[in-house]
Amino acid sequence: MKYLCAWLKVSRSGYYDWCKRKPSAHALEDQKLTKKVLHIHQRSRGTYGSPRVHAALQTEGYDIGKKRVERLMKEQALVGRVVKVTRRQPGYKKFKVQGDNIKRLEPAPNKLNQVWVGDVTYLKVKGKWRYLATVMDTYSRRIVGWSLGNDRTVNLTIRALKHAIKRRKLGENMLFHTDRGIEYTAYKFQDELIKHGMRHSVNRPGHCTDNAHMESFFHSLKAELIRGRNFKTENELRYALNSYINRFYNHQRIHSGIGYTKPANFERMAA
């Protein structure tokens, strides 16, 4: 120790005083905050990065800076679960001439059940594709309906739509926005929209960001639930989706697009 102190140009007495020194108030507070950060990160199923952890701390009354949260998470090697997700669009060019994007020409929704969006994504069970159709209320970001099936058909998207309609009170002259896939442009689906007084809006050709709300949801779903997991049965996948969508995404996960609020809470405040 004598030689180390000499090399570092510190006195031995000073080093031993430093060893006996009690942690500062700031260090003690860091220890308490670290436990809270770990709890929030675990509660989010390991999905939250520092912005959402910071927002969650503020919601719970902690006055803390973003940089401090970043530092505490870095010290604990905590990161949000994010991966690059790609998505196929089979048959896109064939149907690109149908419909118009009404959604982009209208103001953003200012109440519930004004603008819904729908989409379909691919998931695997033992190497075989399953298809998930979802419906979101863009005002609250809540997933209001979904359906899982073996085939990507109009029957799948109609089941998701009916699930949403059954659970919600429809607004007047509602807008339902989707991509241009046949499962949405088919006459059977169009008839279902007309039956409930909904207008149909579709993406512009080559503009997948026209349906950014659903693209963002599918990215979160695959990053936070699907990637790295192998589902042996459809029932296992269905149970995981139900837990993620109905328990976590709608009721626990905070969303930056609605002021770092949970969709269910946001809807209660908007009511």
ZADO-1210 file (C-alpha; in nm, 4 decimals, padded with zeros to 6 digits):
<atoms>
<atom x="00.0000" y="00.0000" z="00.0000" code="MET" pos="1"/>
<atom x="00.2939" y="00.2346" z="00.0797" code="LYS" pos="2"/>
<atom x="00.4228" y="00.2046" z="-00.2775" code="TYR" pos="3"/>
<atom x="00.0752" y="00.2532" z="-00.4331" code="LEU" pos="4"/>
<atom x="00.0164" y="00.5682" z="-00.2294" code="CYS" pos="5"/>
<atom x="00.3568" y="00.7005" z="-00.3326" code="ALA" pos="6"/>
<atom x="00.2846" y="00.6208" z="-00.6991" code="TRP" pos="7"/>
<atom x="-00.0557" y="00.7950" z="-00.6797" code="LEU" pos="8"/>
<atom x="00.0993" y="01.0827" z="-00.4820" code="LYS" pos="9"/>
<atom x="-00.1387" y="01.0547" z="-00.1841" code="VAL" pos="10"/>
<atom x="-00.0528" y="01.0157" z="00.1808" code="SER" pos="11"/>
<atom x="-00.1234" y="00.6855" z="00.3538" code="ARG" pos="12"/>
<atom x="-00.3087" y="00.8635" z="00.6327" code="SER" pos="13"/>
<atom x="-00.5275" y="01.0393" z="00.3774" code="GLY" pos="14"/>
<atom x="-00.6050" y="00.7069" z="00.2040" code="TYR" pos="15"/>
<atom x="-00.7059" y="00.5387" z="00.5318" code="TYR" pos="16"/>
<atom x="-00.9218" y="00.8389" z="00.6255" code="ASP" pos="17"/>
<atom x="-01.0938" y="00.8068" z="00.2863" code="TRP" pos="18"/>
<atom x="-01.1601" y="00.4343" z="00.3504" code="CYS" pos="19"/>
<atom x="-01.3279" y="00.5145" z="00.6823" code="LYS" pos="20"/>
<atom x="-01.5286" y="00.8048" z="00.5462" code="ARG" pos="21"/>
<atom x="-01.9071" y="00.7596" z="00.5465" code="LYS" pos="22"/>
<atom x="-02.0927" y="00.7830" z="00.2137" code="PRO" pos="23"/>
<atom x="-02.2081" y="01.1332" z="00.1244" code="SER" pos="24"/>
<atom x="-02.5766" y="01.2302" z="00.1289" code="ALA" pos="25"/>
<atom x="-02.5708" y="01.2327" z="-00.2522" code="HIS" pos="26"/>
<atom x="-02.4270" y="00.8782" z="-00.2645" code="ALA" pos="27"/>
<atom x="-02.6885" y="00.7539" z="-00.0164" code="LEU" pos="28"/>
<atom x="-02.9634" y="00.9118" z="-00.2246" code="GLU" pos="29"/>
<atom x="-02.8176" y="00.7446" z="-00.5370" code="ASP" pos="30"/>
<atom x="-02.8442" y="00.4083" z="-00.3613" code="GLN" pos="31"/>
<atom x="-03.2148" y="00.4630" z="-00.2869" code="LYS" pos="32"/>
<atom x="-03.2831" y="00.5898" z="-00.6392" code="LEU" pos="33"/>
<atom x="-03.1004" y="00.2937" z="-00.7909" code="THR" pos="34"/>
<atom x="-03.3351" y="00.0541" z="-00.6082" code="LYS" pos="35"/>
<atom x="-03.6338" y="00.2481" z="-00.7426" code="LYS" pos="36"/>
<atom x="-03.4904" y="00.2516" z="-01.0960" code="VAL" pos="37"/>
<atom x="-03.4357" y="-00.1260" z="-01.0793" code="LEU" pos="38"/>
<atom x="-03.7938" y="-00.1759" z="-00.9592" code="HIS" pos="39"/>
<atom x="-03.9413" y="00.0352" z="-01.2417" code="ILE" pos="40"/>
<atom x="-03.7247" y="-00.1387" z="-01.5033" code="HIS" pos="41"/>
<atom x="-03.8289" y="-00.4836" z="-01.3753" code="GLN" pos="42"/>
<atom x="-04.1943" y="-00.3760" z="-01.3580" code="ARG" pos="43"/>
<atom x="-04.1744" y="-00.2760" z="-01.7255" code="SER" pos="44"/>
<atom x="-04.0552" y="-00.6298" z="-01.8062" code="ARG" pos="45"/>
<atom x="-03.7162" y="-00.4885" z="-01.8969" code="GLY" pos="46"/>
<atom x="-03.8574" y="-00.2753" z="-02.1791" code="THR" pos="47"/>
<atom x="-03.8099" y="00.0796" z="-02.0469" code="TYR" pos="48"/>
<atom x="-03.5096" y="00.2882" z="-02.1438" code="GLY" pos="49"/>
<atom x="-03.4002" y="00.5952" z="-01.9469" code="SER" pos="50"/>
<atom x="-03.6673" y="00.8363" z="-02.0904" code="PRO" pos="51"/>
<atom x="-03.9553" y="00.6160" z="-01.9704" code="ARG" pos="52"/>
<atom x="-03.7864" y="00.5348" z="-01.6397" code="VAL" pos="53"/>
<atom x="-03.7366" y="00.9084" z="-01.5872" code="HIS" pos="54"/>
<atom x="-04.1025" y="00.9772" z="-01.6707" code="ALA" pos="55"/>
<atom x="-04.2176" y="00.7007" z="-01.4337" code="ALA" pos="56"/>
<atom x="-04.0056" y="00.8473" z="-01.1518" code="LEU" pos="57"/>
<atom x="-04.1556" y="01.1920" z="-01.2092" code="GLN" pos="58"/>
<atom x="-04.5045" y="01.0423" z="-01.2057" code="THR" pos="59"/>
<atom x="-04.4279" y="00.8960" z="-00.8635" code="GLU" pos="60"/>
<atom x="-04.3098" y="01.2333" z="-00.7312" code="GLY" pos="61"/>
<atom x="-03.9315" y="01.2076" z="-00.7709" code="TYR" pos="62"/>
<atom x="-03.7580" y="01.5320" z="-00.8718" code="ASP" pos="63"/>
<atom x="-03.4639" y="01.3933" z="-01.0683" code="ILE" pos="64"/>
<atom x="-03.2815" y="01.4885" z="-01.3874" code="GLY" pos="65"/>
<atom x="-03.2638" y="01.2788" z="-01.7025" code="LYS" pos="66"/>
<atom x="-02.8830" y="01.2632" z="-01.6953" code="LYS" pos="67"/>
<atom x="-02.8878" y="01.1210" z="-01.3436" code="ARG" pos="68"/>
<atom x="-03.1290" y="00.8469" z="-01.4470" code="VAL" pos="69"/>
<atom x="-02.9084" y="00.7660" z="-01.7469" code="GLU" pos="70"/>
<atom x="-02.6035" y="00.7420" z="-01.5185" code="ARG" pos="71"/>
<atom x="-02.7762" y="00.5184" z="-01.2633" code="LEU" pos="72"/>
<atom x="-02.9039" y="00.2869" z="-01.5357" code="MET" pos="73"/>
<atom x="-02.5623" y="00.2736" z="-01.7003" code="LYS" pos="74"/>
<atom x="-02.4018" y="00.1798" z="-01.3682" code="GLU" pos="75"/>
<atom x="-02.6471" y="-00.1107" z="-01.3363" code="GLN" pos="76"/>
<atom x="-02.6144" y="-00.2068" z="-01.7076" code="ALA" pos="77"/>
<atom x="-02.9879" y="-00.1465" z="-01.7580" code="LEU" pos="78"/>
<atom x="-03.1123" y="-00.0797" z="-02.1106" code="VAL" pos="79"/>
<atom x="-03.4516" y="-00.0779" z="-02.2754" code="GLY" pos="80"/>
<atom x="-03.5382" y="-00.3724" z="-02.4949" code="ARG" pos="81"/>
<atom x="-03.5177" y="-00.2459" z="-02.8532" code="VAL" pos="82"/>
<atom x="-03.4467" y="-00.4391" z="-03.1718" code="VAL" pos="83"/>
<atom x="-03.4734" y="-00.3640" z="-03.5388" code="LYS" pos="84"/>
<atom x="-03.7979" y="-00.5068" z="-03.6739" code="VAL" pos="85"/>
<atom x="-03.8747" y="-00.5546" z="-04.0414" code="THR" pos="86"/>
<atom x="-04.2150" y="-00.6228" z="-04.1884" code="ARG" pos="87"/>
<atom x="-04.3319" y="-00.7787" z="-04.5149" code="ARG" pos="88"/>
<atom x="-04.6000" y="-00.6324" z="-04.7404" code="GLN" pos="89"/>
<atom x="-04.7040" y="-00.9050" z="-04.9864" code="PRO" pos="90"/>
<atom x="-04.9339" y="-00.8014" z="-05.2702" code="GLY" pos="91"/>
<atom x="-04.8859" y="-00.4311" z="-05.1967" code="TYR" pos="92"/>
<atom x="-04.8397" y="-00.3087" z="-05.5560" code="LYS" pos="93"/>
<atom x="-05.1424" y="-00.5012" z="-05.6787" code="LYS" pos="94"/>
<atom x="-05.3799" y="-00.3024" z="-05.4598" code="PHE" pos="95"/>
<atom x="-05.2062" y="00.0366" z="-05.4474" code="LYS" pos="96"/>
<atom x="-05.4597" y="00.1985" z="-05.6795" code="VAL" pos="97"/>
<atom x="-05.7488" y="00.1557" z="-05.4351" code="GLN" pos="98"/>
<atom x="-05.8660" y="00.4208" z="-05.1879" code="GLY" pos="99"/>
<atom x="-05.7352" y="00.7534" z="-05.0548" code="ASP" pos="100"/>
<atom x="-05.5558" y="00.8647" z="-04.7413" code="ASN" pos="101"/>
<atom x="-05.8290" y="01.0670" z="-04.5716" code="ILE" pos="102"/>
<atom x="-05.6561" y="01.0527" z="-04.2352" code="LYS" pos="103"/>
<atom x="-05.3645" y="01.2811" z="-04.3254" code="ARG" pos="104"/>
<atom x="-05.6018" y="01.5510" z="-04.4549" code="LEU" pos="105"/>
<atom x="-05.7981" y="01.5744" z="-04.1299" code="GLU" pos="106"/>
<atom x="-05.6916" y="01.7215" z="-03.7931" code="PRO" pos="107"/>
<atom x="-05.5587" y="01.4930" z="-03.5218" code="ALA" pos="108"/>
<atom x="-05.8334" y="01.3341" z="-03.3088" code="PRO" pos="109"/>
<atom x="-05.9373" y="01.5266" z="-02.9976" code="ASN" pos="110"/>
<atom x="-06.1517" y="01.2576" z="-02.8375" code="LYS" pos="111"/>
<atom x="-06.1941" y="00.8819" z="-02.8100" code="LEU" pos="112"/>
<atom x="-06.3465" y="00.6686" z="-03.0867" code="ASN" pos="113"/>
<atom x="-06.2806" y="00.9258" z="-03.3556" code="GLN" pos="114"/>
<atom x="-05.9924" y="00.7658" z="-03.5472" code="VAL" pos="115"/>
<atom x="-05.9079" y="00.3967" z="-03.5340" code="TRP" pos="116"/>
<atom x="-05.6233" y="00.2283" z="-03.7204" code="VAL" pos="117"/>
<atom x="-05.5747" y="-00.1382" z="-03.8071" code="GLY" pos="118"/>
<atom x="-05.2983" y="-00.3604" z="-03.9382" code="ASP" pos="119"/>
<atom x="-05.1761" y="-00.7210" z="-03.9569" code="VAL" pos="120"/>
<atom x="-04.8373" y="-00.8655" z="-03.8639" code="THR" pos="121"/>
<atom x="-04.6651" y="-01.2048" z="-03.8793" code="TYR" pos="122"/>
<atom x="-04.5743" y="-01.4157" z="-03.5749" code="LEU" pos="123"/>
<atom x="-04.4342" y="-01.7697" z="-03.5545" code="LYS" pos="124"/>
<atom x="-04.5359" y="-02.0838" z="-03.3650" code="VAL" pos="125"/>
<atom x="-04.2917" y="-02.3760" z="-03.4075" code="LYS" pos="126"/>
<atom x="-04.1682" y="-02.2328" z="-03.7375" code="GLY" pos="127"/>
<atom x="-04.5181" y="-02.1759" z="-03.8796" code="LYS" pos="128"/>
<atom x="-04.6733" y="-01.8355" z="-03.9391" code="TRP" pos="129"/>
<atom x="-04.9619" y="-01.6997" z="-03.7358" code="ARG" pos="130"/>
<atom x="-05.1239" y="-01.3650" z="-03.8117" code="TYR" pos="131"/>
<atom x="-05.2218" y="-01.0952" z="-03.5649" code="LEU" pos="132"/>
<atom x="-05.4740" y="-00.8270" z="-03.6612" code="ALA" pos="133"/>
<atom x="-05.5077" y="-00.5314" z="-03.4260" code="THR" pos="134"/>
<atom x="-05.7197" y="-00.2174" z="-03.3907" code="VAL" pos="135"/>
<atom x="-05.5957" y="00.0937" z="-03.2065" code="MET" pos="136"/>
<atom x="-05.7690" y="00.4137" z="-03.0962" code="ASP" pos="137"/>
<atom x="-05.5091" y="00.6725" z="-03.2000" code="THR" pos="138"/>
<atom x="-05.6289" y="00.9289" z="-02.9450" code="TYR" pos="139"/>
<atom x="-05.5352" y="00.7138" z="-02.6431" code="SER" pos="140"/>
<atom x="-05.2991" y="00.4637" z="-02.8157" code="ARG" pos="141"/>
<atom x="-05.5080" y="00.1839" z="-02.6646" code="ARG" pos="142"/>
<atom x="-05.5421" y="-00.1481" z="-02.8485" code="ILE" pos="143"/>
<atom x="-05.9192" y="-00.1866" z="-02.8553" code="VAL" pos="144"/>
<atom x="-05.9433" y="-00.5106" z="-03.0528" code="GLY" pos="145"/>
<atom x="-05.7265" y="-00.7928" z="-03.1831" code="TRP" pos="146"/>
<atom x="-05.7506" y="-01.1355" z="-03.3403" code="SER" pos="147"/>
<atom x="-05.4982" y="-01.4170" z="-03.3943" code="LEU" pos="148"/>
<atom x="-05.5372" y="-01.6750" z="-03.6708" code="GLY" pos="149"/>
<atom x="-05.3720" y="-01.9215" z="-03.9084" code="ASN" pos="150"/>
<atom x="-05.4587" y="-01.7288" z="-04.2253" code="ASP" pos="151"/>
<atom x="-05.4207" y="-01.3677" z="-04.3291" code="ARG" pos="152"/>
<atom x="-05.7705" y="-01.3141" z="-04.4647" code="THR" pos="153"/>
<atom x="-06.0594" y="-01.0715" z="-04.4400" code="VAL" pos="154"/>
<atom x="-06.2140" y="-01.2965" z="-04.1749" code="ASN" pos="155"/>
<atom x="-05.9185" y="-01.2248" z="-03.9465" code="LEU" pos="156"/>
<atom x="-05.9456" y="-00.8460" z="-03.9788" code="THR" pos="157"/>
<atom x="-06.3249" y="-00.8530" z="-03.9405" code="ILE" pos="158"/>
<atom x="-06.2891" y="-01.0489" z="-03.6143" code="ARG" pos="159"/>
<atom x="-06.0497" y="-00.7842" z="-03.4803" code="ALA" pos="160"/>
<atom x="-06.2867" y="-00.5059" z="-03.5883" code="LEU" pos="161"/>
<atom x="-06.5902" y="-00.6745" z="-03.4301" code="LYS" pos="162"/>
<atom x="-06.3920" y="-00.7288" z="-03.1107" code="HIS" pos="163"/>
<atom x="-06.3229" y="-00.3546" z="-03.0973" code="ALA" pos="164"/>
<atom x="-06.6814" y="-00.2575" z="-03.1791" code="ILE" pos="165"/>
<atom x="-06.8159" y="-00.4879" z="-02.9090" code="LYS" pos="166"/>
<atom x="-06.6026" y="-00.3182" z="-02.6424" code="ARG" pos="167"/>
<atom x="-06.6410" y="00.0469" z="-02.7481" code="ARG" pos="168"/>
<atom x="-06.9088" y="00.3068" z="-02.8026" code="LYS" pos="169"/>
<atom x="-06.8694" y="00.4150" z="-03.1644" code="LEU" pos="170"/>
<atom x="-06.8386" y="00.7821" z="-03.2487" code="GLY" pos="171"/>
<atom x="-07.0115" y="00.9591" z="-03.5351" code="GLU" pos="172"/>
<atom x="-06.8521" y="00.9524" z="-03.8798" code="ASN" pos="173"/>
<atom x="-06.5552" y="00.7521" z="-03.7470" code="MET" pos="174"/>
<atom x="-06.2425" y="00.7041" z="-03.9547" code="LEU" pos="175"/>
<atom x="-06.0750" y="00.3638" z="-03.9869" code="PHE" pos="176"/>
<atom x="-05.7273" y="00.3765" z="-04.1399" code="HIS" pos="177"/>
<atom x="-05.5328" y="00.0745" z="-04.2735" code="THR" pos="178"/>
<atom x="-05.2836" y="-00.0258" z="-04.5391" code="ASP" pos="179"/>
<atom x="-05.3983" y="-00.1419" z="-04.8845" code="ARG" pos="180"/>
<atom x="-05.3939" y="-00.5162" z="-04.8217" code="GLY" pos="181"/>
<atom x="-05.6754" y="-00.7294" z="-04.9587" code="ILE" pos="182"/>
<atom x="-05.7845" y="-00.8183" z="-04.6042" code="GLU" pos="183"/>
<atom x="-05.8929" y="-00.4525" z="-04.5690" code="TYR" pos="184"/>
<atom x="-05.9922" y="-00.3574" z="-04.9238" code="THR" pos="185"/>
<atom x="-06.2130" y="-00.6645" z="-04.9788" code="ALA" pos="186"/>
<atom x="-06.5856" y="-00.6014" z="-05.0247" code="TYR" pos="187"/>
<atom x="-06.6679" y="-00.8029" z="-04.7135" code="LYS" pos="188"/>
<atom x="-06.4588" y="-00.5745" z="-04.4928" code="PHE" pos="189"/>
<atom x="-06.5855" y="-00.2634" z="-04.6683" code="GLN" pos="190"/>
<atom x="-06.9441" y="-00.3746" z="-04.6053" code="ASP" pos="191"/>
<atom x="-06.8646" y="-00.4146" z="-04.2340" code="GLU" pos="192"/>
<atom x="-06.7321" y="-00.0580" z="-04.2180" code="LEU" pos="193"/>
<atom x="-07.0380" y="00.0798" z="-04.3981" code="ILE" pos="194"/>
<atom x="-07.2665" y="-00.1167" z="-04.1647" code="LYS" pos="195"/>
<atom x="-07.1227" y="00.0726" z="-03.8665" code="HIS" pos="196"/>
<atom x="-07.1000" y="00.4119" z="-04.0366" code="GLY" pos="197"/>
<atom x="-06.7202" y="00.4186" z="-04.0671" code="MET" pos="198"/>
<atom x="-06.5156" y="00.5839" z="-04.3387" code="ARG" pos="199"/>
<atom x="-06.2144" y="00.3974" z="-04.4742" code="HIS" pos="200"/>
<atom x="-05.8739" y="00.5625" z="-04.5186" code="SER" pos="201"/>
<atom x="-05.5673" y="00.3868" z="-04.6629" code="VAL" pos="202"/>
<atom x="-05.1928" y="00.4501" z="-04.6865" code="ASN" pos="203"/>
<atom x="-05.0576" y="00.6362" z="-04.9862" code="ARG" pos="204"/>
<atom x="-04.8486" y="00.4106" z="-05.2126" code="PRO" pos="205"/>
<atom x="-04.4947" y="00.3858" z="-05.0778" code="GLY" pos="206"/>
<atom x="-04.5778" y="00.5639" z="-04.7496" code="HIS" pos="207"/>
<atom x="-04.5800" y="00.3019" z="-04.4733" code="CYS" pos="208"/>
<atom x="-04.5469" y="00.5826" z="-04.2165" code="THR" pos="209"/>
<atom x="-04.9058" y="00.6829" z="-04.2966" code="ASP" pos="210"/>
<atom x="-04.9976" y="00.4106" z="-04.0475" code="ASN" pos="211"/>
<atom x="-04.7183" y="00.4981" z="-03.8039" code="ALA" pos="212"/>
<atom x="-04.9246" y="00.4308" z="-03.4912" code="HIS" pos="213"/>
<atom x="-04.9667" y="00.0629" z="-03.5745" code="MET" pos="214"/>
<atom x="-04.6126" y="00.0298" z="-03.7068" code="GLU" pos="215"/>
<atom x="-04.4891" y="00.1642" z="-03.3734" code="SER" pos="216"/>
<atom x="-04.7086" y="-00.0792" z="-03.1796" code="PHE" pos="217"/>
<atom x="-04.5845" y="-00.3804" z="-03.3776" code="PHE" pos="218"/>
<atom x="-04.2254" y="-00.2681" z="-03.3240" code="HIS" pos="219"/>
<atom x="-04.2849" y="-00.2489" z="-02.9471" code="SER" pos="220"/>
<atom x="-04.4678" y="-00.5820" z="-02.9437" code="LEU" pos="221"/>
<atom x="-04.1890" y="-00.7666" z="-03.1234" code="LYS" pos="222"/>
<atom x="-03.9089" y="-00.5939" z="-02.9355" code="ALA" pos="223"/>
<atom x="-04.0644" y="-00.6364" z="-02.5918" code="GLU" pos="224"/>
<atom x="-04.2457" y="-00.9703" z="-02.6221" code="LEU" pos="225"/>
<atom x="-04.1727" y="-01.1746" z="-02.9337" code="ILE" pos="226"/>
<atom x="-03.8016" y="-01.1548" z="-03.0196" code="ARG" pos="227"/>
<atom x="-03.5901" y="-01.4133" z="-02.8403" code="GLY" pos="228"/>
<atom x="-03.8869" y="-01.6317" z="-02.7471" code="ARG" pos="229"/>
<atom x="-04.0059" y="-01.9580" z="-02.9006" code="ASN" pos="230"/>
<atom x="-04.3749" y="-02.0395" z="-02.8759" code="PHE" pos="231"/>
<atom x="-04.4568" y="-02.4109" z="-02.8903" code="LYS" pos="232"/>
<atom x="-04.8340" y="-02.3790" z="-02.9329" code="THR" pos="233"/>
<atom x="-05.0821" y="-02.1208" z="-03.0556" code="GLU" pos="234"/>
<atom x="-05.2440" y="-02.1163" z="-02.7120" code="ASN" pos="235"/>
<atom x="-04.9081" y="-02.0241" z="-02.5572" code="GLU" pos="236"/>
<atom x="-04.8724" y="-01.7355" z="-02.8041" code="LEU" pos="237"/>
<atom x="-05.2327" y="-01.6281" z="-02.7486" code="ARG" pos="238"/>
<atom x="-05.1847" y="-01.6213" z="-02.3707" code="TYR" pos="239"/>
<atom x="-04.8660" y="-01.4141" z="-02.4071" code="ALA" pos="240"/>
<atom x="-05.0409" y="-01.1670" z="-02.6408" code="LEU" pos="241"/>
<atom x="-05.3356" y="-01.1309" z="-02.4046" code="ASN" pos="242"/>
<atom x="-05.1025" y="-01.0613" z="-02.1125" code="SER" pos="243"/>
<atom x="-04.8945" y="-00.8125" z="-02.3106" code="TYR" pos="244"/>
<atom x="-05.1806" y="-00.6222" z="-02.4784" code="ILE" pos="245"/>
<atom x="-05.4570" y="-00.6249" z="-02.2180" code="ASN" pos="246"/>
<atom x="-05.2518" y="-00.6150" z="-01.8995" code="ARG" pos="247"/>
<atom x="-04.9210" y="-00.4502" z="-01.9837" code="PHE" pos="248"/>
<atom x="-04.9543" y="-00.2354" z="-02.2973" code="TYR" pos="249"/>
<atom x="-05.2981" y="-00.0898" z="-02.2237" code="ASN" pos="250"/>
<atom x="-05.2727" y="-00.0626" z="-01.8453" code="HIS" pos="251"/>
<atom x="-04.9064" y="-00.0429" z="-01.7389" code="GLN" pos="252"/>
<atom x="-04.6838" y="00.0771" z="-02.0226" code="ARG" pos="253"/>
<atom x="-04.6383" y="00.4543" z="-02.0406" code="ILE" pos="254"/>
<atom x="-04.6431" y="00.6145" z="-02.3881" code="HIS" pos="255"/>
<atom x="-04.4434" y="00.9187" z="-02.4931" code="SER" pos="256"/>
<atom x="-04.7090" y="01.0182" z="-02.7495" code="GLY" pos="257"/>
<atom x="-04.9654" y="01.0810" z="-02.4737" code="ILE" pos="258"/>
<atom x="-04.7356" y="01.2544" z="-02.2270" code="GLY" pos="259"/>
<atom x="-04.5849" y="00.9396" z="-02.0752" code="TYR" pos="260"/>
<atom x="-04.9273" y="00.8225" z="-01.9580" code="THR" pos="261"/>
<atom x="-05.0807" y="00.4757" z="-01.9630" code="LYS" pos="262"/>
<atom x="-05.3585" y="00.4401" z="-02.2259" code="PRO" pos="263"/>
<atom x="-05.6193" y="00.3243" z="-01.9738" code="ALA" pos="264"/>
<atom x="-05.5365" y="00.6170" z="-01.7427" code="ASN" pos="265"/>
<atom x="-05.5377" y="00.8588" z="-02.0360" code="PHE" pos="266"/>
<atom x="-05.8875" y="00.7444" z="-02.1328" code="GLU" pos="267"/>
<atom x="-06.0131" y="00.7899" z="-01.7777" code="ARG" pos="268"/>
<atom x="-05.8786" y="01.1456" z="-01.7725" code="MET" pos="269"/>
<atom x="-06.0318" y="01.2165" z="-02.1144" code="ALA" pos="270"/>
<atom x="-06.3751" y="01.0855" z="-02.0194" code="ALA" pos="271"/>
</atoms>
